[in-house]
Amino acid sequence: MLLIAGLGNPGPRYSANRHNIGFMAVDAIQRDPAFSPWSKKFKGEISEGRIGSEKVLLLKPQTFMNLSGDSVAAAAAFYRIEPKDIIVLHDELDLPPGKVRVKTGGGHGGHNGLKSIDAHLGRDYRRVRLGIGHPGAKELVSPYVLSDFAKVDGEWLQPLLDDVARHAALLAKGDDAGFMNKLAPGQSKAEPAAAQPKAATRTGQSHIRQARSGAPARLPTSGPMADMLKRLFGKD
């Protein structure tokens, strides 16, 4: 049995936040008729079903992000699911909007949901990193992830969520490379990397390490990201 958990914060206040893209992705998978309606268990919402030949438990922790591990660990313990059979979908600041990477293990990169899961289960679970871009400076991270996606983000967000659900069978059978390849054509709908703050295009660094690098943050002066920051923070 596989456990696929999407991370986010519960309640309508947070439902459209960038931080909740993990919830959105799991919701897209759950819309398949092979899954049961959502019900409450393990400090979260669960749905049981199948993806291909694999029996799957979908989970949306309702503990708030920094206690996500409480819910994931409870579900894993009940069904005796090992970390290698757990997949976590979450927002990723270090990837441009719409980019997706799948990895096993590694650090939490400052993500409180992953940090909580690591504390309960270790690091040997699979992560589907759903890029949301980086606002360019450490002090902007919290308001950025806890703000709703901008209207322009709909051009890449909904196609991405649809593709995650459409190709979930590849993820379920462990074909991570095949899953990423299938999503690659749709990723061209995302905002080009050149329109992102420079910090968002760096690789191999968490957003916290980037903020500590000492280099002044370069914010975009034009394009959709610049427009979004103006709307969020009222800057001219």
MARBA-770952 format. One record per residue (C-alpha): x, z, y. Coordinates in steps of 0.001 Angstrom, whole numbers, plus 500000, padded with zeros to 6 digits. Each point is the difference from the previous one (the first is absolute). Layout:
BEGIN
X = X&Z = Z&Y = Y $
...
This chain:
BEGIN
X = 500000&Z = 500000&Y = 500000 $
X = 501172&Z = 499176&Y = 503511 $
X = 499415&Z = 502115&Y = 503087 $
X = 499852&Z = 497955&Y = 503211 $
X = 499866&Z = 502189&Y = 503096 $
X = 499510&Z = 498780&Y = 503543 $
X = 501157&Z = 502325&Y = 502774 $
X = 498163&Z = 500798&Y = 503209 $
X = 498103&Z = 502677&Y = 501904 $
X = 496337&Z = 500737&Y = 499197 $
X = 497039&Z = 499523&Y = 502303 $
X = 498678&Z = 497352&Y = 502400 $
X = 502348&Z = 501088&Y = 502798 $
X = 502965&Z = 498616&Y = 498053 $
X = 498385&Z = 497222&Y = 497981 $
X = 501417&Z = 497084&Y = 502039 $
X = 503415&Z = 501594&Y = 500715 $
X = 503210&Z = 498210&Y = 499026 $
X = 500870&Z = 503118&Y = 497982 $
X = 496957&Z = 499285&Y = 497804 $
X = 500968&Z = 496548&Y = 498739 $
X = 500561&Z = 501577&Y = 496564 $
X = 496345&Z = 501084&Y = 499896 $
X = 498968&Z = 496500&Y = 501119 $
X = 501995&Z = 498338&Y = 497223 $
X = 498557&Z = 502235&Y = 497276 $
X = 496501&Z = 499414&Y = 501396 $
X = 500607&Z = 496256&Y = 499644 $
X = 500974&Z = 500442&Y = 496334 $
X = 497007&Z = 502269&Y = 499340 $
X = 497539&Z = 497361&Y = 501207 $
X = 500558&Z = 498173&Y = 496723 $
X = 496901&Z = 500530&Y = 497783 $
X = 502303&Z = 501286&Y = 497251 $
X = 500254&Z = 503312&Y = 501910 $
X = 497524&Z = 502860&Y = 500248 $
X = 498657&Z = 501320&Y = 503321 $
X = 502163&Z = 502569&Y = 501762 $
X = 499518&Z = 503606&Y = 498918 $
X = 501691&Z = 503258&Y = 501022 $
X = 502639&Z = 501616&Y = 497805 $
X = 503614&Z = 501202&Y = 500179 $
X = 499707&Z = 500746&Y = 503743 $
X = 499318&Z = 496329&Y = 500533 $
X = 497714&Z = 497065&Y = 499282 $
X = 500428&Z = 498233&Y = 496677 $
X = 498760&Z = 496810&Y = 498384 $
X = 500603&Z = 499022&Y = 496378 $
X = 500203&Z = 496465&Y = 498665 $
X = 502250&Z = 497305&Y = 498624 $
X = 502440&Z = 497504&Y = 501398 $
X = 500534&Z = 497418&Y = 497304 $
X = 500635&Z = 501929&Y = 496803 $
X = 501175&Z = 503126&Y = 501820 $
X = 497786&Z = 503053&Y = 500439 $
X = 500413&Z = 501142&Y = 503616 $
X = 499105&Z = 503045&Y = 502078 $
X = 499818&Z = 499308&Y = 503728 $
X = 500527&Z = 502980&Y = 502291 $
X = 499649&Z = 500685&Y = 503723 $
X = 501278&Z = 503544&Y = 500722 $
X = 497733&Z = 501863&Y = 502424 $
X = 502567&Z = 502688&Y = 500795 $
X = 501401&Z = 498344&Y = 503145 $
X = 503243&Z = 498089&Y = 499768 $
X = 502526&Z = 502827&Y = 499865 $
X = 498333&Z = 501533&Y = 496905 $
X = 499438&Z = 496754&Y = 498089 $
X = 502117&Z = 501286&Y = 497112 $
X = 497462&Z = 502749&Y = 499235 $
X = 497386&Z = 497388&Y = 499108 $
X = 502293&Z = 497496&Y = 498255 $
X = 501621&Z = 502724&Y = 497874 $
X = 496614&Z = 501437&Y = 498984 $
X = 498731&Z = 496615&Y = 498804 $
X = 503262&Z = 499219&Y = 498219 $
X = 500000&Z = 503366&Y = 498215 $
X = 496393&Z = 499689&Y = 498821 $
X = 500539&Z = 496540&Y = 498489 $
X = 503621&Z = 500693&Y = 498967 $
X = 501238&Z = 497049&Y = 502026 $
X = 503763&Z = 499797&Y = 500403 $
X = 501607&Z = 499060&Y = 503336 $
X = 500985&Z = 496566&Y = 498635 $
X = 496278&Z = 499238&Y = 499657 $
X = 499143&Z = 501021&Y = 503564 $
X = 499794&Z = 497458&Y = 502827 $
X = 499704&Z = 501182&Y = 503601 $
X = 498899&Z = 497643&Y = 502800 $
X = 501026&Z = 501097&Y = 503480 $
X = 500796&Z = 498890&Y = 503544 $
X = 503602&Z = 499018&Y = 500712 $
X = 501487&Z = 500100&Y = 503496 $
X = 503217&Z = 498311&Y = 498916 $
X = 498267&Z = 496732&Y = 499053 $
X = 498439&Z = 497531&Y = 502469 $
X = 496198&Z = 499822&Y = 499974 $
X = 498686&Z = 498314&Y = 496864 $
X = 503232&Z = 500149&Y = 498012 $
X = 499815&Z = 501675&Y = 496589 $
X = 502723&Z = 501414&Y = 497790 $
X = 499697&Z = 501788&Y = 496649 $
X = 502659&Z = 502470&Y = 498867 $
X = 500500&Z = 502870&Y = 497582 $
X = 501572&Z = 503204&Y = 501225 $
X = 501985&Z = 500414&Y = 503185 $
X = 499569&Z = 502327&Y = 502956 $
X = 496810&Z = 500723&Y = 501891 $
X = 501396&Z = 498615&Y = 503300 $
X = 498183&Z = 502650&Y = 502032 $
X = 496578&Z = 499160&Y = 498531 $
X = 498189&Z = 503313&Y = 499497 $
X = 497738&Z = 498689&Y = 497236 $
X = 502948&Z = 498846&Y = 497901 $
X = 501876&Z = 503206&Y = 500808 $
X = 497108&Z = 502037&Y = 498579 $
X = 499778&Z = 497873&Y = 496846 $
X = 503774&Z = 500227&Y = 499496 $
X = 499762&Z = 503796&Y = 500124 $
X = 497419&Z = 500035&Y = 497197 $
X = 501061&Z = 497116&Y = 497766 $
X = 503522&Z = 498949&Y = 500892 $
X = 500856&Z = 496507&Y = 501195 $
X = 499614&Z = 497834&Y = 496888 $
X = 496644&Z = 498465&Y = 500902 $
X = 499367&Z = 496525&Y = 501385 $
X = 499274&Z = 499459&Y = 503678 $
X = 498238&Z = 497041&Y = 501574 $
X = 501303&Z = 499981&Y = 503576 $
X = 497503&Z = 498345&Y = 502351 $
X = 501692&Z = 499052&Y = 503258 $
X = 498423&Z = 501066&Y = 503285 $
X = 503031&Z = 499486&Y = 502274 $
X = 501803&Z = 502542&Y = 502145 $
X = 499133&Z = 500856&Y = 503640 $
X = 503707&Z = 500089&Y = 500874 $
X = 500651&Z = 503650&Y = 500840 $
X = 499636&Z = 503319&Y = 498177 $
X = 497657&Z = 501499&Y = 502594 $
X = 497563&Z = 497113&Y = 499538 $
X = 499739&Z = 500266&Y = 496207 $
X = 497282&Z = 502666&Y = 499736 $
X = 497540&Z = 498442&Y = 502501 $
X = 500747&Z = 496573&Y = 498504 $
X = 499186&Z = 500844&Y = 496378 $
X = 497000&Z = 502128&Y = 501003 $
X = 498516&Z = 497212&Y = 502130 $
X = 497676&Z = 497311&Y = 498704 $
X = 501263&Z = 496561&Y = 499137 $
X = 499678&Z = 497648&Y = 502966 $
X = 497439&Z = 497212&Y = 499834 $
X = 502762&Z = 497406&Y = 499664 $
X = 501236&Z = 501756&Y = 496854 $
X = 496867&Z = 498813&Y = 498229 $
X = 501615&Z = 496570&Y = 499710 $
X = 502416&Z = 501331&Y = 497368 $
X = 498480&Z = 503320&Y = 498883 $
X = 496846&Z = 498833&Y = 498221 $
X = 501713&Z = 497091&Y = 498212 $
X = 502719&Z = 502415&Y = 498874 $
X = 497505&Z = 502521&Y = 498614 $
X = 498130&Z = 497209&Y = 498210 $
X = 503246&Z = 498763&Y = 498454 $
X = 500991&Z = 503495&Y = 498846 $
X = 496688&Z = 500246&Y = 498132 $
X = 500116&Z = 496421&Y = 498722 $
X = 503447&Z = 500408&Y = 498454 $
X = 499759&Z = 503641&Y = 498922 $
X = 500216&Z = 498929&Y = 496334 $
X = 503652&Z = 499049&Y = 500538 $
X = 500676&Z = 503425&Y = 501469 $
X = 498168&Z = 501706&Y = 497128 $
X = 502100&Z = 498284&Y = 497327 $
X = 503252&Z = 500805&Y = 501804 $
X = 500777&Z = 496555&Y = 501381 $
X = 501066&Z = 501226&Y = 503423 $
X = 501931&Z = 496832&Y = 500841 $
X = 497050&Z = 497811&Y = 499057 $
X = 497675&Z = 502164&Y = 502102 $
X = 502243&Z = 499709&Y = 503058 $
X = 500381&Z = 496243&Y = 499498 $
X = 496238&Z = 499532&Y = 499897 $
X = 499628&Z = 501914&Y = 503252 $
X = 502831&Z = 498132&Y = 501717 $
X = 497916&Z = 496959&Y = 501132 $
X = 497436&Z = 502263&Y = 501628 $
X = 502720&Z = 501900&Y = 501804 $
X = 500546&Z = 496968&Y = 502233 $
X = 496769&Z = 501047&Y = 501705 $
X = 501717&Z = 503147&Y = 501255 $
X = 501529&Z = 500240&Y = 503446 $
X = 503452&Z = 498323&Y = 499999 $
X = 502892&Z = 502429&Y = 499844 $
X = 501340&Z = 498614&Y = 503294 $
X = 496965&Z = 501461&Y = 501768 $
X = 500744&Z = 503486&Y = 498660 $
X = 502176&Z = 502688&Y = 501598 $
X = 503568&Z = 499591&Y = 498818 $
X = 499911&Z = 503317&Y = 498145 $
X = 497216&Z = 498754&Y = 497753 $
X = 502180&Z = 497237&Y = 498549 $
X = 502838&Z = 502246&Y = 498854 $
X = 500327&Z = 500551&Y = 496293 $
X = 501266&Z = 502943&Y = 497985 $
X = 499125&Z = 502608&Y = 502636 $
X = 496990&Z = 502265&Y = 500354 $
X = 498231&Z = 500141&Y = 503342 $
X = 501489&Z = 503450&Y = 500558 $
X = 503558&Z = 498697&Y = 499483 $
X = 499277&Z = 497128&Y = 502356 $
X = 498748&Z = 502373&Y = 502664 $
X = 503161&Z = 502096&Y = 499614 $
X = 502381&Z = 497066&Y = 500301 $
X = 500545&Z = 500643&Y = 503694 $
X = 499315&Z = 496410&Y = 501057 $
X = 497259&Z = 499621&Y = 502612 $
X = 496735&Z = 498769&Y = 498510 $
X = 499126&Z = 496407&Y = 500874 $
X = 496262&Z = 499599&Y = 500445 $
X = 498341&Z = 496580&Y = 500017 $
X = 499128&Z = 498561&Y = 503419 $
X = 497657&Z = 497295&Y = 498767 $
X = 497894&Z = 499100&Y = 497000 $
X = 497347&Z = 501913&Y = 498000 $
X = 502116&Z = 503108&Y = 499480 $
X = 500662&Z = 500304&Y = 503737 $
X = 496295&Z = 499590&Y = 500736 $
X = 499142&Z = 502658&Y = 497425 $
X = 502484&Z = 502504&Y = 501460 $
X = 498573&Z = 499406&Y = 503475 $
X = 496512&Z = 500754&Y = 498723 $
X = 501157&Z = 503127&Y = 498138 $
X = 502219&Z = 501520&Y = 502689 $
X = 498846&Z = 498386&Y = 503230 $
X = 503422&Z = 498572&Y = 500857 $
X = 500328&Z = 497031&Y = 502315 $
